[in-house]
Every structure is written in structure tokens, then in C-alpha cells.
Amino acid sequence: MGAIAVSKKEEQQIEWLRKELGIATKSGLIRTALKTLEKKTQEEKLRRDIQESVRRCAAADKEENRELFFAGVAREIPGE
């Protein structure tokens, strides 16, 4: 892949970050950034998937608890 056009300010940010992290090359910095973004994206997707699963299960649990509650309500038995 070829060069990527960046502003002077972005170039300075890249250089500062590269030096701050002790990464030898700009391409190394880009690789590190991509891995980090990919990991963050996967974690965020997992978090959303878990939240959705919890929402679905909560609704089912609520319905099941309601059914169990009504099934277990003591009723007077005529003649006792």
C-alpha cells in the first residue's frame, strides 16, 4: 500500500506517539494502532452481544417467574 496523506499536525502526533511508545517505525505504529482498534472493536461487540442476551433472558425469566408465582399461590380448598 502507498503513502497516506496526513496533515502536518497529524504527522507531528504520529511522530510524538511513535517516540512515546518506543516504536521504531511509522508502519509499526500503524500496525499497533490497528491491532488495538481491532481488539477494542471485538470487545465492544462482545459487550453488546452480552447485553442483548441479558435483555432477552431477563424478559424470559420475568415471564417464567410470573407463571411460577401464580402456579404456587395457595388457594383455599373447599371443605377443608
C-alpha positions as CSV (number, residue, x, y, z in Angstrom):
1,M,0.0,0.0,0.0
2,G,1.2,3.5,-0.7
3,A,1.5,6.6,1.4
4,I,-1.3,8.1,3.3
5,A,-1.9,11.8,3.2
6,V,-2.0,13.4,6.7
7,S,-1.8,17.0,7.9
8,K,1.3,18.5,9.4
9,K,-0.4,18.3,12.8
10,E,-1.2,14.6,12.4
11,E,2.3,13.9,11.3
12,Q,3.6,15.5,14.5
13,Q,1.1,13.4,16.5
14,I,2.3,10.3,14.8
15,E,5.9,11.1,15.5
16,W,5.3,12.0,19.1
17,L,3.3,8.9,19.7
18,R,5.8,6.7,17.9
19,K,8.6,8.0,20.1
20,E,6.5,7.9,23.3
21,L,5.7,4.2,22.7
22,G,9.2,3.4,21.6
23,I,8.1,2.1,18.3
24,A,10.8,2.2,15.6
25,T,8.7,3.0,12.5
26,K,5.5,4.7,11.5
27,S,4.3,1.4,9.9
28,G,4.9,-0.3,13.3
29,L,2.8,2.4,15.0
30,I,0.0,1.8,12.4
31,R,0.1,-1.9,13.0
32,T,-0.1,-1.4,16.7
33,A,-2.9,1.0,16.4
34,L,-4.8,-1.4,14.1
35,K,-4.4,-4.3,16.5
36,T,-5.6,-2.1,19.4
37,L,-8.6,-0.9,17.4
38,E,-9.5,-4.4,16.3
39,K,-9.3,-5.7,19.9
40,K,-11.4,-2.7,21.2
41,T,-14.0,-3.3,18.5
42,Q,-14.2,-7.0,19.3
43,E,-14.6,-6.3,23.0
44,E,-17.3,-3.7,22.3
45,K,-19.2,-6.2,20.1
46,L,-18.9,-8.9,22.8
47,R,-20.2,-6.4,25.4
48,R,-23.2,-5.5,23.1
49,D,-23.9,-9.2,22.5
50,I,-23.9,-9.9,26.2
51,Q,-26.2,-7.0,27.0
52,E,-28.6,-8.2,24.3
53,S,-28.5,-11.7,25.7
54,V,-29.2,-10.4,29.2
55,R,-32.1,-8.4,28.0
56,R,-33.6,-11.4,26.2
57,C,-33.1,-13.7,29.2
58,A,-34.4,-11.1,31.6
59,A,-37.7,-10.9,29.8
60,A,-38.0,-14.7,29.7
61,D,-37.1,-15.0,33.4
62,K,-39.7,-12.4,34.3
63,E,-42.4,-14.3,32.4
64,E,-41.3,-17.6,34.0
65,N,-41.3,-16.1,37.5
66,R,-44.7,-14.7,36.9
67,E,-46.0,-18.2,35.8
68,L,-44.3,-19.9,38.8
69,F,-45.7,-17.3,41.2
70,F,-49.3,-17.8,40.0
71,A,-48.9,-21.6,40.0
72,G,-47.6,-21.6,43.6
73,V,-50.3,-19.3,45.1
74,A,-52.0,-21.0,47.9
75,R,-55.7,-21.4,47.3
76,E,-58.4,-22.4,49.7
77,I,-59.7,-25.8,49.1
78,P,-63.4,-26.1,49.7
79,G,-64.3,-28.3,52.6
80,E,-61.1,-28.1,54.5
